[in-house]
Structures are given as C-alpha cells and as structure tokens.
Amino acid sequence: MDVKEAVARAKSYVADLFQSEQIRNLGLEEVEFDEKEKAWFVTIGFSRPWEQAGFVAQAGLTEPRALKIVRISDDGTVTYLKERRRVAA
C-alpha cells in the first residue's frame, strides 16, 4: 500500500464512521509510515456542525476541528481510530 492509498482508505473510513454526525471539511492533516510496525498512521481532520466558528466562539472553545488518527496495516486493514490530542503551544 502506498501513501495515497493509505490516505484514501483513512478518509473513506472516517467519512463512513462519522456519517451520522454530518461532518464537513474532511481533510488530511498528517501521514506517517512506521517501518517497525509496518503500518500507516494517518491523521484526518474534520468539522462537526456544532463545532463551527460561531458556536465555538460562543462556547469559549478553542478547537473547532476534530483530529483522528487512523492506523492502517500495510495490507489495508484499519486497526484503530483514536483522537489526536493537540499539544499546547
């Protein structure tokens, strides 16, 4: 599996999994291949309707974009999805 296939698989997986939440602005944030684990770690970002700018500002929130890490084995199997925590600047 190459990087483009891994990214496409991750985007498709996230879009399908969160379909009921009407996510928008789905996009690639980061991608890394771990040689030791023979797996891709693809970070996908998206927005939920309740995380849009107006609501975010009103609620005093600072992260209007959800970030998820999708781990994909080199054979194309998604083995997990987890939230990517932002590091404070």
For each residue, the residues with C-beta under 8 A, 3 or more apart:
1: 5 6 9 40 72 74 75 76
2: 5 6
3: 6 7 31 33 40
4: 7 8
5: 1 2 8 9 76
6: 1 2 3 9 10 31 33 40 42 72
7: 3 4 10 11 28 31 42
8: 4 5 11 12
9: 1 5 6 12 13 42 70 72 76 78
10: 6 7 13 14 28 40 42 44 70 72 78
11: 7 8 14 15 26 28 44
12: 8 9 15 16
13: 9 10 16 17 70 78 81
14: 10 11 17 18 23 26 44 46 68 70 81
15: 11 12 18 19 23 26
16: 12 13 19
17: 13 14 81
18: 14 15 21 23 46
19: 15 16 22 23
20:
21: 18 48 49
22: 19 48 49
23: 14 15 18 19 26 46 47 48 66
24: 46 47 48 49
25: 45 46 47 65
26: 11 14 15 23 44 45 46
27: 44 45 46
28: 7 10 11 31 42 43 44 45
29: 43 44 45 67 84
30: 41 42 43
31: 3 6 7 28 40 41 42 43
32: 40 41 42
33: 3 6 39 40 41
34: 37 38 39 40 41
35: 38
36:
37: 34
38: 34 35 73 74
39: 33 34 71 72 73 74 79
40: 1 3 6 10 31 32 33 34 70 71 72 73 74
41: 30 31 32 33 34 69 70 71
42: 6 7 9 10 28 30 31 32 69 70 72
43: 28 29 30 31 67 68 69 70 84
44: 10 11 14 26 27 28 29 67 68 70
45: 25 26 27 28 29 65 66 67 68
46: 14 18 23 24 25 26 27 65 66 68
47: 23 24 25 51 52 64 65 66
48: 21 22 23 24 51 66
49: 21 22 24 52
50: 55
51: 47 48 55 56 61 63 64 65 66
52: 47 49 55 56 64
53: 56 57 64
54: 57 58
55: 50 51 52 58 59 61
56: 51 52 53 59 61 62 63 64
57: 53 54 60 61
58: 54 55
59: 55 56
60: 57
61: 51 55 56 57 64
62: 56
63: 51 56 66 86
64: 47 51 52 53 56 61
65: 25 45 46 47 51
66: 23 45 46 47 48 51 63 83
67: 29 43 44 45 83 84 86
68: 14 43 44 45 46 81 82 83 84
69: 41 42 43 80 81 82 83 84
70: 9 10 13 14 40 41 42 43 44 78 80 81
71: 39 40 41 78 79 80 81
72: 1 6 9 10 39 40 42 76 77 78 79
73: 38 39 40 76 77 79
74: 1 38 39 40
75: 1
76: 1 5 9 72 73
77: 72 73
78: 9 10 13 70 71 72 81
79: 39 71 72 73
80: 69 70 71
81: 13 14 17 68 69 70 71 78
82: 68 69
83: 66 67 68 69
84: 29 43 67 68 69
85:
86: 63 67
87:
88:
89:
